[in-house]
Structure formats: structure tokens, C-alpha cells
Amino acid sequence: MRMSKLLLKTLRESPAEADLISHQLLLRAGLVMPLAAGIYCYTPLGWRVHQRIEQIIREEMDRSGAQEVRLPALQPIELWEQSGRDKSMGETLFRLSDRRERGFALGPTHEEVVSFMASRAIQSYRDMPVTLYQVQTKFRDEQRPRGGLIRVREFTMKDAYSFDADWEGLDRSYDDAFNAYVRIFDRAGVPVIPVQADSGAIGGKDSQEFIFLTPSGEDQILLCPGCGYAANQEKAEFQLPPALPGDPQPMTRVHTPGTKTIAELASFLAIEPRQTCKAVFYRADGQPILVAIRGDLDVNEVKLKNLLKASDLDPLEDAAVRAAGLVAGYASAVGLERVRIVADVSAVEATNLVAGANEVDYHLQNTNHGRDWKADLVGNFALARDGDRCAVCQSPFETRRGIEMGHVFKLGTVYSESMGVNYLDESGERRPAVMGCYGIGVERMLAAVIEANHDDNGIIWPAEVAPYDVHIIALNLDQPEVQQAVDSLENACASVGFTTLIDDRSDAAGVKFKDADLIGLPIRVTISPRALARGGLEVRDRRSGQVEVLDPDATLARIREVRAAG
């Protein structure tokens, strides 16, 4: 490809709206153009990278035994109603109607549709195991699109779905998908670690995320240096810090002026935060709730939402707090009526906690669950944090940030039962298929490749995902020997399957070199009268920065070395 004909506009400065390195370089290198919040156009250069990533995914999924299909992005809303996810997906689901007022959704994922297909194709245990996958556009009405391609509203996902006759079969299908993912991320140049994860709106039994650790990540990851346990903060299990022991004491009312926070209250009474009970207000599916948790802990909203089986969970607005008879900063479950009370086990098992008196400037000492207040629902939803003790080996957690690259789920029978994916076993008995689900976000992978492979000058593409293999910079192209050398190298590369991007523009050498570093192809070959006079072509490895002047044959051999090294 000649750059004089390529649709490309590079930028010298990072746009103000771009915070992440990947977002900055995507825009500066001219790979994408924003159309609306969370919606991007791909330029020819950016789309080639996208296609290279897709190709790696397809090769490894095919290698794992999965079969590629194509499922509609436009889906009848009845399918979502049948699974119940029309409610659990909430406002994330794009909804529309056709001219006959029939309801549809733009697919954010395809469990329902693939189950529809499987219910008509799988009749017997002999039809399984089978894993189906696609590379398809998805739509999610994200509340806060961010980070360039990290969180968008229209994106490409490789989603795969396995169908087995039993859980043992699912374990094998799950392992096949897991191993395929390891190979995919390795080939793409994205270092990832698998962590335990919450299944979210997709549901199911077990799930793991593949996380790229980076300070710019949106997920908090807890790592145990002792036993290697790793989990997303939403999922992490930890050893609850012990409460102070003691027999229940009489409850007393105490004046605590200006102590709206746990820190202020603990300081005023000269006690530890773990001797208090914190009240947090939420709206769960439209209904106000008071959450009681020990004062030294925080609420894990994902675990709380799962406990409540709620579709929506949001902090309660100040006006709604007052309307429910709650007193912000001084609230508790003691004597509270007309509001559902949900308690973490930490608040239930501890004794003699200081809690709000539901009156400004007053608290209650020595409150105890069962005697002074009672929860409508009790669960374990405290948030694991840096320094908390691992539930497996009691070593303190370390916290890192990361970006989710892929997610694998053991769905079990949750969709096969609701969507009618049944089969006849060897005894002729009808049973639901056991399903797995496996997703990779292509856009996120593209962004992560850049996050993991760049320097101050621009992108450093791994060889397998680079838009072109070789960047040829032609200086003084009007001179016959330069034109001849460019044509010769281009033909030599093509003969062995290497693609070339040729900078034949009339710009100054400095502009061309800056663009070459910004675009970041694995190897740059400069063809100029000066290099030719020195006996060859100037070859620069983008990753190492090593520069050599080589004859044409040695140049091709060097390109092969860089390509093979990745």
C-alpha cells in the first residue's frame, strides 16, 4: 500500500478527551475516528489490525474444535423475555420496534439466540459435545463509555457457546476454550492472568476473567502472593477481620454532635471503626433498602445485587432518603419500619456495635442483632480490599488494576432450561443440555495490545497483529535508483508473503520517520541515495531500535527474523 493513496491522518498532539495511552495512540496514529460517545469508525489501517486480531481468534477457536456460525444482531424481544434477561439487562439493552410494533433488541450477547438454534439442532446425546462461535457486532447502551475502545456501545465480540450432555463434558469444553484463550492472548502480545470473576447478568455457576494488568484498568484485581489466588474485587473471597468479642450490654443513647461519618464517630467515642455499624441506602428495583454492615467494611455492590436478585441497584437519592424516614449520618435499623433491612454477616455476628439513633446528633451504643433490630435478609457482601487476608492461605492481598480481555463461564442449565435446549439421553430420558459461554472483546484486545506495546514515540505492534509487516520509507523517490530499490524490495516481500506500507509521500524525512514510529510497524526500511551509496538499505527494528545497513538479501532475512520473533 502506498501512503500517498492511503486514507490516513496522523496527529502530533493527543486529543484532550483521550486519557488512556491506547486511546491517545489510536487517535494520533489515525486508526479510529469517534462518531459519537462509545461509537467509532475504523480507518483502513485500524481495520487491518482489527482483522488480524479476528484471524488469530478464528484460528485458535477452530484449532480447539469450535465451529463458526453467524447469528443475528437484531433479535425478537420475546427471546429475552423467555430467558428473563429483558429485566436483568435493564437499560443496557437497546430496544426498538418494527413497523408492525413488534419488539426487538440489538444483541448485547447471544445466549438466547444460540439456544434457539441449538434447541432445533440438538435432539440426542449423540449431537454433543458441540461448541459454536461467531465474531459478531454487539450493542450495549453503556451509561459511561470510556477509555476509547475499552468501554463502547457498539463493539465486536467473539462469543462461543458449548453444549454438553453433562457437567464432566462441560469441564472439558471449558478447558478447551480456556486453553484457546491462552494461545490467543499470547499470539496477540497481551500478557494476561486468569482471575475468579462474577458471572453478572449472564448468570451461571463458575467464571473466570482474563485480565491485562495495567494502572489504567477499570477493574480492581486482588492477588494473593502466598497461594496465587486471584480474583476480581467483585468476586474476591477474604477472611473477615475479627470483631471485638463481648457479651451483649444494655443499649444506651449517646449525644454525638457532628459525627456523620464512621471516622468522626470512632474518634469522638474513642473506639475502633469495627465497633460501629454503618447504614448505607440503596434503591433496589425501585424499592428503598437500608444496608447494615460493620463500620470498618465497605459494601460490595455486585455481591449485594446478586443477593437481592435485583436488576437495578443504585444509591438512594437524598430526597428519597428523607421520604423513607431515614436520617443520613445517624441512621440504623433499630426501630426502623417500612424499609427493607439487608445486613452483612459482619453486622449480625458482632456484638455491642454503635449505630445511629435515627435522630440528628445521636447514636446508640451496644446495639445487637436479634435483640435490638432484625434483618429481613442476611448475606456476605463485604468488599475485599488491599491488605485483607486471603480466604485460602490468610496472606494479605495485593491490589492491582486491570482490563478484562475475555470471560469464560460455566452456565450449566440456566439457559437450556428456560430456552428449551433438551436432548434424549441413552435411556431415552429428556434432559437439559449443559452449557458454557466464552467471550473476547476484539476492541478491548486492540486497545490492550497498544497499552502493552508502546513507547514515547508511538505504537510497537507485535508482528501477528501489525497492519503491515514492513514500513518502507522512500526518500528522493524521483531518483531512478531509489524507485528501483523500492520496487525490488516490495516485490521480494510480496514473494514470501510479507505486506508492505510504502511512504512515497513528498513530506520531509523527519515527518516520515515520526509517522513511522507512531504507526509502529515491526520493521522500518529506509531507502535513500545515502543508504544506497553505503551499500544497501537502512533497516530499523521498531522494538529494539537497532539500525543496520544491509544488502537486499540480508534485508529480507532480517525482516524474516523480526517477523518470526513476534
N, C-alpha and C positions, 0 to 999 in steps of 0.2 A: 504493500500500500504506500503510495506517495503522499506525504503530508500536505503537499500543495492542493490535493484533492480531498483530503480528509476533513470531515465536519468536526472541528476541534477549536476550542477557545480556552487557553490556559489563563490563570490569574496569578499575578505576582504577590498579592496580599490575600490573607484569609478573610472571608466574609465575616461580618460582625456576629451573625447568628450562629456560626459554627463553633461549638465548644470542644468537641472531641477531635483528636488528631485525624481520625479516619474521615470525619465529616469535612474537615478543612481540606484534606488532600483529595477527597472525591470531587470537591468543587474546584479546587485550584488546578487539578490535572484534567479537568473538563470531562470527567467520567459520567456525571449525572447533572441534571438541572431540576431544581424544585419547581413544581407546578402549583401545589397547594400544600398545606400543612400535612406532612406524612405521606405525600404523593410525589414521586419523582419520575422524570423522563431519563432514559439511558441514551447516551450518545453512542456512536458506533464503537468507540474504544471501550467504554464501560460495558456495553452489551457483550463484547467479545470475552471479557473477564467473566461476566455472568454465565455465559455459555460454557466456558472452560470449567467452572465450578460444577455446573449441571452435569457435564460429561463425566467428571470424576465420580459424582454421586451415582449416576446411572451405571457406570462400570462396576462399582463396588456393590451396588444393590443387585445387579444381575449376577455377579460373582457369588453372592450369598444365596442365590436361588429364587429371589423375588421376581415377580412378573410385572411389567409395566402396563398400566391401564390409563385411561383418561376419563375423569368424572366431571359432571357439570358443575360450574361455579354458581349457576342460577338454580336454586333448589326450592321445591314446594315447602311452604312453611309447615304443612301437615307432618312432614317427616320430623321436624324439630319439635312439634307438639307431641308426636308419638313417643319420642325419647324423653321429653320433659325439659329439654335444654332451651326451648324458646324462652323459658323463665330464667334458668340459671345463667344464661349468657347475658341477660339483661340488655342494656343499651349498647353493648359491644356489637350486637348482631344488627347488620344492615338489613332493613326490611323494605319491601316495595310491593306494589300491586300491579297486575297487568290490566289491560283494557277491560277485562271482564270482572275486575275487582277480586281476582284470586290472589291470595297472599304468597309471596316468595321471600327468600332470604338470599343474600350473597354469601356464599360459604366461607366462614372463618376457618373451617376444618371439615373433614368429610367422613366422620364415623357413621353418620346416618345414611349417607348415600352409598358408601361401600357396603354397609349392612344390607341395604335394599338389594344391591347387586348379588351379594353372597346368598341372601335368602332364596333367590331364584336359581342359583347355580349349584349350591351345596345341598345335596339330598342325603348322602350317605357318609359314613366314616371313611369310605374309600376315596372321597373327594378331598380329603385333608391328609397332611397339612398343606396349606397354601398361603403364600404371602403376596399381597398385591401392593403396588406402589405407583405413585404418579409424581410428576413435577408440575405443579398447578398454581395458578394465581389464587390468593386468598384475600379476604376483605374483613377488616375489623375496625369498628368505629372507636379507635383509641381516644381516651379522654385527653391524654397529653402525649402526642407524638414527640419524640426527642431523639437527639443523637444522630441526625442524618438517617442512615439506614437501620439503626438499632431498633427503633420502635416506630413503625409506619402503619398506615391504614390500608395500603394495597401492597402486597408482597408475594413473593414466590416461595412456596414450601414444597419440600419433598416429604410427602406423608405416605407411610406404609402401614398396612394392616394385616396381621396374621390371624389365621383361623386354624384351630386345632381341636382334636376330639377330647383332650383332657389337659390338666394343668402340667403334667410332665411334658407333653408336647409343646405347650406354651413356653416352658422354660427353655427348651431347645431353640424355638423360633426367636425368643427374646435374646438368647446368647448369640445367635447368628446375626441379628440386627446390631447388637452391641459391638460385635467384632467388626462388622462392616463400618460402623461409625468410627471406630478407632483408626481404621485404614483411611477413611475419607479425610479426617482432620489431619492425619499425618501427611498425606499427599498434598493437601492444600496449604500446609505450612502454618497451621494454627495449633499451638500447644494447648491441650485441654485436660481437665481432670473430671472423672465422673463423681457426682455427689448425690446423696439422697435428696429427694425433692417431693414437694406436694403435687398431687395429681390435678388440683384445680378443678375447673369446670368440666374437664374431660372425664374425670372420675376414674374408678378402678382401684386396684389393690396396691401394687408397688410401682415406683417410678424413680428414674434417675435422670439427672441433667448432665450434659457435658458442658463444663464451664471453662471459658477462657479467662484466666485471672489477669485483671488489669485495674489500675486505680480509677479508671473512668467507667467501670462497670456499674450497673444499676442494681445488681443483686449483692447481698451480703452473704459470704460463704464462711462457715465455721469449720476450721481444720484442727484435728487433734494430732499433735506431734508425737503422742505416746503410742497410739494404736493405728493411726492412719484413717480413722473415721472422718468423713467429710460430708457435710450436708448444707443445703441452702438454709438460711436463717429461718425461713418459713416452716421448715420441716425438722430442724435440729432438735434432738432429744438431749437433755442435760440433767445433771444431778442438782436438784433444787437445794439452794443454800438453806441450812437448817434454821428453823425458828427457835426463839428462846423458849426453853421449857418452863413449865409452871402450872400449878393448879389454878382453875378459874377463880378470879377475885370479883368482888361486887363491882358492878358498873357504876361509875360516877361521872357527873357532868363537870367540865372544867372550862374556865374562861381562857380563850386562846386568841386574843385580838391580832388581826393582820396576818394570820398564818394560813394562807390559801394553798400553799404548796407543801409537799411532803418534807422537803428540806427545811422550810421555815418552821413547820410543826415539830420536827425532830429536834431542831436547835432550841426552840422555845421550851420544850419539855425535857431537854437533856436526855433523849432516848435515841435508839438506832432506828433508821427507816424500816427495818424489818419488824419493828414493834408496832407498825401502823397498818391500817387497811385503806387502800386507795379506792376511790369511786370514779369510774370512767363512764361517760354517757355515750350511747350509740343509738342509731335508728337501724333496726334490722327488718328488712322488707316492710318498711313503713311504720313499724311499731317501736316506741322508745323502750330501751332497756338500760338498767344500771348494772355495770360490771364491777364486781368486788374482787380485788387482788391485793396481795401483800404489798406494802408501800415500797419495798426495795426492788420490785419487779415491774416489768412492762408487759403490756398486752400484745400477744402475737395475734394480729387481726385475722390472718389466714386460718389459724387453728380455731379461733373463735367463730369465724364464719362457717367453718366445717362443722363445728359442734352444734351450731344453731341450724345447720342445713339451710342457710339463708342464701338467697340470690343476690341481695344487695346489703351491704353493711357500710354505714357512713357515720362519722361523728355527729352527734346531735347538736343542732344549732342552738345558740344562746336563748332565742325566744322559745324554742321547744323545751329547753331545759326548765325554764321558768314555768311554762304552761303545765309541765308534768309535776310541779311542786318540788323540784329539786333545787338545792342551793349550791351553786358552783363554789368549790373550795371548802365546803363544810357539809357535803352530802355523805350519807351512808345508807345502808339497807335497814338500819334499826328503825322500826316503826313506820317504814315506808309502805304505802298502799298504792294500788292502781298502776304500778310499774313492775314489769317483769324483772326479777333479780337473777343474774347469772354470776356464779362465783368460780374463781380458780381454786384448785385444791389447796393452794398456799394459804388462802384466807380462811378456808374451812378447817384445816388441820391445826393452825396456830391458835394459841390461847392469849387472852388479855391484850388484844390489839386496840390501839387508839383509832377511833373512827369519827367521822363527822356527826354532829348532833342535829343536822338538818336545820341549823339556825346560825346566822352570821355570827362569827367570833366565838363559837363554842364547839367543843369536841367532847366525845365520850371516851373515858378510859375504861379498859378491861372489858371490851365487847367480845362476845364468844358466840360462834355459830351454833345454832341449835337451841341456845338459851335466849339470846337477845335478838336474833334475826335468823331467818331461814331462806336459803336459796331455792329458786324454782328449778334451777339446773346447775349442776356442778361438773367441771371438766378440767383438763390440763391444758392451759393455753398461755402459759408464761413464755416470754420471748427469750431465747438463748442469746447471750452476749459475749463479747470478748472477755476472757478470763474465767467464765463459768466452767464448771467441771464436766468433762465428758462422761456420759452415762455408761460407757463401756469400761473405761480404764481410770476414770477420775482425774486424768491430766487436764490442765487448764486449756481451754480453746484459744486458738489464734484466729483473728478475723481478717479476711481479705475480701476485696471487691472483685466482681467478675461479671461477664456477659454470658447468658445462656445461648449456646450454639445449637444444641439438639436436645431432644427429650424422648425417652423411651418409657412406655407404660405397659404394665400387665393389667389389661382391662378386665379380664375374666369374662363373666357372662352378662355384665350390666347392659350392654347394647344388644347382644344376641337375644336376650330375653324380651327386651322392650321392642325390638325391631323384627323378631320372628326368624332369627337365623338358627334353624334347628336341623338336626340330622338324625338318621336312624343308626343306632349302634349295632354291634354284631349280633345282639339278641333281638333286634327289631324294635327296640325301645327308642322313643323320640327324646333327644337331649339337646340342650343349647350348646352351640359352638363356644369354645374358649378363645377369647380374642386378645391380641396385643396391638399396640399402636406406637409408631415410631416417626418422629418428625425432625426435620432440619430446616432452618430458615436460610435460604440462599443469600438474601440481602445481608443478614447478620454475619454470615460467613465471609462475605465480601468485605464488610467493614472490619471484621476481626483480622482478616489477612493483612489489611493495611495497618491496623493497630499493632500487630505483632511484627511487621516487616516495613520499617521506615527509618529514615534519619532526618537530620535537619534540612536536607535538600529535597526530600520527596519520598516517594514510594520505592520499595525494593521488592519487586514481585518475585515470589517463588516461581521456578520455571514452569511448573504444571498449570499455573493459573494466569500467567502473564498473557496479555492480549496479543503480543507478538513475541517471537523468540529473540530477534536481533534488531537493534536500533542502528541503522546505518546513517551516519551524518556526512553529507556530501558538501565539501567546501570548494568553491570555484568550479561549480559543475559545468560551466561553459567551456572549460578546458577539456579537450578530447580524451586525455589520459585519465582524468578523473571520471568522466562519463563511462569510459570503457571499464574501469575498475569497479564502478558501482554496478553496472550491468553484469559483469562477470561474477561478483560476489552474490548478487541477487539470484542468479541462475544456479550457482553452486549450492546455495542454501536450499533453494526450491527442490533441487535434485535429491536431497537427503531428507526432505520433509520439514525444513525449518522455515517459519514465516518471518517476513521482514517488514519493518516500518522504515521507510526511507525519507529522511528530511531533505527534500530537494527545494525547500523554500529559499527565497533570496535574503532572508534575515541574516544578521551578523552572527559570527561564530558563537559569541557569548550567549546570545538568545537561544540558539540551538542547543548548546550544552546545558543551559538551565532547564529548558523544557525536557531534555533527555533525562536529567536527574529527577525531575518532578514526575514524569511519566513512569520511570523506574523499570524499564525492561532489563532482563538479567545481564545482557552484554551489549556494549556500545562499540561500534567500529567506525572510526573517523577516517574518511578517505579525502586526502588533500594533496596538493602538489608537494608540500613539505614532507608529509609522511611517505609519499611515493619516492621522493628523492632519497629518503633514508633507507629505501629498500623494501617497503611494504606498507602495511595498514596498521593504524594505531588502534589497539584492542584494549578496552577497559572493562573489567569485571565490576558491575554495579555494586555488589555486596562488599567485596574486599577493597575496592578502589584501585586494585593493581592494574598498571598500564604497561603494555608491551607493544613493540613494533614487530609485526610478524609478516612473513610472506603469505600469499593467499592460501596455500595448502595448510600451513601451520595455523592460520586464522580459523579455517574451518574445523581443524582438530580442536582448537581451543574452545570454539563455540560448542562442540560436542561435549567437552569436559564440563563446561559450566551447566549445560542442559542436563547432563547425567547427574550432577551433584545436587540439582534441585534449586 
